[in-house]
């Protein structure tokens, strides 16, 4: 996880997208290290996107990845708003509509929060966030 892209003047590239891709890859490595099997990355349905879909045991886990390199506006997790969750839920419904193989699986929504401050990377995994938040 050392080669974290940084923002700056990158010709012919989108630095924000590269950082997002790095964060999602770091999250996938973190999850596989905890015994998850990655099913899909960047699933899109309508205008909704799910960053990572994984399976652990008999649970289908939909994961939103948030990363920040500065904490001026709070922790990465703070960017997960009720509006964002509603959009992810739309994506979840679309995924389940298309992928009937998972109909008997339990489901939950998690957030992987990644902070990279002064070169130090911290990854936090918040499980089943819909139980943690009020709508």
Secondary structure, 3 states (H helix, E strand, C coil): CCCCCCCCCCCCCCHHHHHHHHHHHHHHHHHHHCCCEEEEEEEEECCEEEEEEEEECCEEEEEEEEEECCCCCCCHHHHCCHHHHHHHHHHHHHHHHHCHHHCCCEEEEEEEEEEEECCEEEEEEECCHHHCCCC
